[in-house]
Amino acid sequence: MTGNATNPNPVSVLKVSAKSNPNAVAGALAAILREHEHAEIQAVGAGAINQAVKAVAIARSYLKANEIDLVCIPAFVNLAIGEQERTGISLAVERRTA
């Protein structure tokens, strides 16, 4: 998690790959959103983005019992992977009361 003096609210970043288990990512996302207002998911490539979006959908069902719903705001992001810079997708996920 990161935070600083200008933005004291920490943001949890989950990095998802094409091999990520969407149920596990959803569990991590749900746990973060139970404690914090928002989280971020980063993914590079079609397979990784597919797993990330599935995780967001699954997390909604995990949070339903807590009367928490979420919204997801996609954006492009440049990420350093090794020595290369790649364009990926960042999903800003924010909770809202159901």
C-alpha positions in Angstrom: 0.0 0.0 0.0 1.2 3.5 -0.7 0.3 6.8 0.8 1.9 10.2 1.4 1.3 13.6 3.0 -0.7 15.0 0.1 -2.7 11.8 -0.2 -2.9 10.1 3.3 -5.4 7.4 2.1 -3.4 4.3 1.2 -4.1 2.7 -2.1 -3.7 -1.1 -2.4 -2.4 -2.2 -5.8 -3.1 -5.8 -6.9 -1.1 -6.9 -10.0 -2.9 -9.5 -12.0 -1.4 -11.8 -14.6 -3.1 -14.1 -17.1 -2.3 -17.0 -14.7 -3.9 -15.3 -11.7 -6.7 -17.2 -10.1 -9.7 -14.7 -10.3 -11.2 -16.2 -7.1 -8.0 -15.5 -5.2 -7.8 -11.9 -6.6 -11.4 -11.4 -5.7 -10.8 -12.5 -2.2 -7.9 -10.1 -1.8 -9.9 -7.3 -3.4 -12.9 -7.9 -1.1 -10.6 -7.9 2.0 -9.0 -4.6 0.9 -12.4 -3.0 0.3 -13.8 -4.1 3.6 -11.0 -2.0 5.3 -10.4 0.8 2.8 -12.4 3.0 0.4 -10.5 2.0 -2.7 -8.0 -0.3 -4.4 -6.3 -0.6 -7.7 -5.9 -3.6 -10.0 -3.2 -3.5 -12.7 -3.0 -5.9 -15.7 -1.1 -6.1 -18.9 -2.4 -8.2 -21.8 -5.7 -9.5 -22.8 -5.5 -12.6 -20.6 -4.6 -10.6 -17.5 -7.3 -8.0 -18.1 -9.8 -10.9 -18.5 -8.8 -12.3 -15.1 -8.9 -8.9 -13.5 -12.4 -8.1 -14.7 -13.6 -11.6 -13.6 -12.1 -10.9 -10.2 -14.0 -7.6 -9.9 -17.3 -9.4 -10.7 -16.6 -12.1 -8.2 -15.6 -9.6 -5.5 -19.0 -8.0 -5.8 -20.7 -11.3 -4.8 -18.2 -11.6 -1.8 -19.0 -8.2 -0.6 -22.8 -8.5 -0.9 -23.1 -10.0 2.6 -21.4 -6.9 4.0 -23.8 -4.6 2.1 -20.9 -3.2 0.1 -21.0 -2.7 -3.6 -18.3 -1.4 -5.8 -17.6 0.7 -8.9 -14.7 0.1 -11.3 -13.1 2.9 -13.3 -10.7 1.7 -16.1 -7.7 3.7 -17.4 -4.6 3.1 -19.4 -1.3 3.0 -17.4 2.3 2.7 -18.4 4.1 0.0 -16.3 7.8 -0.9 -16.1 8.1 -4.7 -16.6 11.8 -5.6 -16.4 13.6 -3.1 -18.6 10.5 -2.6 -20.8 7.7 -0.1 -20.5 4.3 -1.7 -21.3 0.9 -0.2 -21.6 -1.7 -1.9 -19.3 -5.0 -1.3 -17.8 -5.5 0.1 -14.3 -8.9 -0.6 -12.7 -9.6 1.9 -9.9 -12.1 0.1 -7.6 -14.1 2.0 -5.1 -16.6 0.8 -2.6 -20.1 2.2 -2.1 -22.9 1.2 0.2 -25.3 -1.2 -1.5 
